[in-house]
Amino acid sequence: MGKIYKRFKSWTLPTKISIIIGLLGIFLALLLPHKSTIITTSSGNNSPAITNTGSHNQINVVYSVEELDRKTPKYELHYETMKTPPNKMGANNYYELGFKNITQTPLTNFTFVLYFENPIKGISYDYKRSTANMTGGLGLSNDRKSFHWRGNQIMENGGWVVFIIETNNAIPAIKKVCTKYMGYKMPEKQLLLPDTLGLYSFKK
């Protein structure tokens, strides 16, 4: 310390001031938050993506692949009256719901929970029109107002999982769709955000 002090003492006043200002600048830079302007663009499969750039430090901000993956819609949800119901006499009591994979890779560990406005009569998985494997889940809740399903994966490039819903009432309104993925409600392309809280709060 003595040698450093002697060297500092031998410097001229402008040099001392410059060093002190430099040290203060470093100290303040470490303590104070950096204000950065982030610009978003809409292009490509991973839209929207953060492109860059920040303030005086030119900080580049980018998504990691995992973050992009989480923020990009993965499926389409289709829900309509069943075109070929098993019972023509009760044609208005059957509805079909399908999740369509709109990515180029399988959707792994695809689990969802549907929450209905009113109790439904039943819901079944349509194996013939689906491209998932190792399926299961907890099924329909005891109050018949929620349904839990799990599939090992939904195949890529338009793979489907399709379900037949039977009801004694009018169109069974779905209050909430919970998955760990982001998706679109078709045909209006309404964004469906991931909802893991609703997913794991399912009770039989």
C-alpha positions in Angstrom: 0.0 0.0 0.0 2.9 2.4 0.8 4.4 2.1 -2.7 1.0 2.7 -4.3 0.4 5.8 -2.1 3.9 7.2 -3.0 3.3 6.6 -6.7 -0.2 8.3 -6.4 1.4 11.2 -4.6 3.9 11.7 -7.3 1.3 12.0 -10.1 0.1 15.4 -11.3 -3.3 16.8 -10.1 -5.1 16.2 -13.5 -3.9 12.6 -13.5 -5.2 12.1 -10.0 -8.6 13.6 -10.9 -8.8 11.4 -14.0 -8.1 8.2 -12.0 -10.6 9.1 -9.3 -13.3 9.9 -11.8 -12.6 6.6 -13.6 -12.8 4.6 -10.4 -16.1 6.4 -9.4 -17.5 5.6 -12.9 -16.7 1.9 -12.5 -18.2 1.9 -9.1 -21.4 3.6 -10.2 -21.7 1.4 -13.3 -21.7 -1.7 -11.0 -24.3 -0.2 -8.6 -26.8 1.5 -10.9 -29.2 -0.4 -13.2 -28.7 -0.1 -17.0 -31.6 1.4 -18.9 -32.0 -0.4 -22.2 -34.5 -0.1 -25.0 -35.6 -3.4 -26.3 -37.0 -3.6 -29.8 -39.3 -6.5 -30.8 -39.9 -7.6 -34.4 -42.3 -10.1 -36.0 -40.7 -12.4 -38.5 -40.0 -16.1 -38.9 -41.1 -19.1 -36.9 -40.0 -17.7 -33.6 -41.8 -14.4 -33.8 -41.9 -12.2 -31.8 -38.1 -12.1 -31.1 -36.0 -9.5 -29.3 -33.4 -8.2 -31.7 -31.3 -5.9 -29.5 -29.9 -3.0 -28.6 -29.5 -1.0 -25.5 -28.3 2.3 -24.2 -24.7 3.6 -23.7 -23.3 0.1 -23.2 -24.9 -1.4 -26.4 -26.2 -4.3 -24.5 -27.5 -7.1 -26.8 -30.5 -8.9 -25.5 -31.6 -12.2 -27.1 -33.9 -15.1 -26.3 -32.3 -18.4 -25.6 -33.6 -21.3 -27.6 -35.6 -22.6 -24.6 -37.2 -19.2 -24.1 -38.2 -18.9 -27.8 -39.6 -22.4 -27.6 -41.7 -21.5 -24.6 -43.1 -18.3 -26.2 -44.0 -19.8 -29.6 -47.5 -21.3 -30.1 -47.2 -25.0 -30.4 -50.8 -26.3 -31.1 -54.2 -25.4 -32.5 -57.3 -26.2 -30.5 -60.4 -27.1 -32.6 -63.8 -27.5 -31.1 -67.0 -28.1 -33.0 -70.2 -30.2 -33.4 -69.3 -33.8 -34.3 -69.9 -34.3 -38.0 -70.6 -38.0 -37.8 -72.1 -38.6 -34.3 -72.5 -42.3 -33.2 -76.1 -41.7 -32.4 -78.1 -39.8 -35.0 -81.0 -39.3 -32.6 -78.8 -37.4 -30.3 -76.7 -35.6 -32.9 -76.7 -32.3 -31.0 -75.3 -34.0 -27.9 -71.9 -34.9 -29.5 -68.9 -32.6 -29.9 -65.4 -33.1 -31.0 -62.3 -31.4 -29.7 -58.8 -31.7 -31.1 -55.3 -30.5 -30.4 -53.2 -30.2 -33.6 -49.4 -30.0 -33.4 -48.2 -27.1 -35.6 -44.5 -27.6 -35.0 -41.9 -29.7 -36.8 -41.1 -31.7 -33.7 -43.2 -34.0 -31.4 -44.9 -32.3 -28.5 -43.5 -34.4 -25.6 -45.3 -35.1 -22.3 -48.4 -33.4 -23.6 -50.8 -33.0 -20.6 -53.9 -30.9 -20.5 -56.9 -30.2 -18.3 -60.3 -29.0 -19.6 -62.6 -27.1 -17.2 -66.3 -27.1 -18.2 -69.0 -24.6 -17.3 -71.4 -27.4 -16.5 -71.1 -31.2 -15.9 -70.8 -33.3 -19.1 -72.0 -36.8 -19.7 -68.7 -38.2 -20.9 -65.5 -37.7 -22.9 -63.5 -40.3 -24.8 -60.2 -40.4 -26.7 -60.6 -41.1 -30.4 -57.6 -43.4 -31.1 -58.5 -43.8 -34.8 -58.0 -40.2 -35.6 -55.1 -39.5 -33.3 -51.3 -39.7 -33.6 -50.2 -39.8 -30.0 -48.6 -42.8 -28.2 -48.5 -44.0 -24.6 -51.7 -42.2 -23.5 -53.3 -42.0 -20.1 -54.2 -39.4 -17.5 -56.6 -39.1 -14.6 -59.7 -38.8 -16.7 -63.0 -37.1 -15.9 -63.4 -35.6 -12.4 -66.0 -36.9 -10.0 -68.2 -33.8 -10.5 -67.8 -34.3 -14.3 -66.7 -30.6 -14.8 -63.0 -31.2 -15.6 -61.0 -33.7 -17.6 -57.3 -34.6 -17.3 -55.3 -36.3 -20.1 -51.7 -37.1 -20.8 -49.9 -38.4 -23.9 -46.2 -39.3 -24.3 -46.1 -37.2 -27.4 -48.2 -35.8 -30.3 -46.5 -36.4 -33.6 -45.0 -33.5 -35.6 -46.3 -31.6 -38.6 -50.0 -31.8 -38.0 -50.3 -34.6 -35.6 -53.6 -34.8 -33.8 -55.2 -35.9 -30.5 -59.0 -36.0 -30.9 -61.7 -36.3 -28.2 -65.5 -36.9 -28.3 -67.6 -35.1 -25.8 -71.1 -36.2 -25.0 -73.5 -34.0 -23.1 -77.2 -33.7 -22.3 -77.2 -30.0 -22.5 -76.4 -27.4 -25.1 -72.8 -26.9 -26.4 -70.6 -27.7 -23.3 -68.9 -24.5 -22.7 -65.2 -24.8 -21.8 -64.1 -22.3 -19.2 -60.4 -23.0 -19.3 -57.8 -25.0 -21.2 -54.6 -25.7 -19.3 -51.4 -27.0 -20.8 -47.7 -26.2 -20.4 -47.6 -25.1 -24.0 -48.8 -21.9 -25.7 -51.5 -22.4 -28.5 -54.2 -21.0 -30.7 -58.0 -21.4 -30.3 -59.2 -21.9 -33.9 -60.6 -20.5 -36.1 -60.2 -17.1 -34.6 -56.6 -17.8 -33.6 -57.1 -16.6 -30.1 -53.9 -17.0 -28.1 -54.1 -19.6 -25.3 -51.3 -19.0 -22.8 -49.6 -21.8 -20.8 -51.4 -22.5 -17.5 -49.4 -24.9 -15.3 -51.2 -23.7 -12.2 -54.6 -24.8 -13.6 -52.9 -28.0 -14.9 -51.6 -29.2 -11.6 -54.7 -28.1 -9.5 -56.8 -30.8 -11.1 -58.7 -32.9 -8.6 -60.4 -36.2 -9.3 
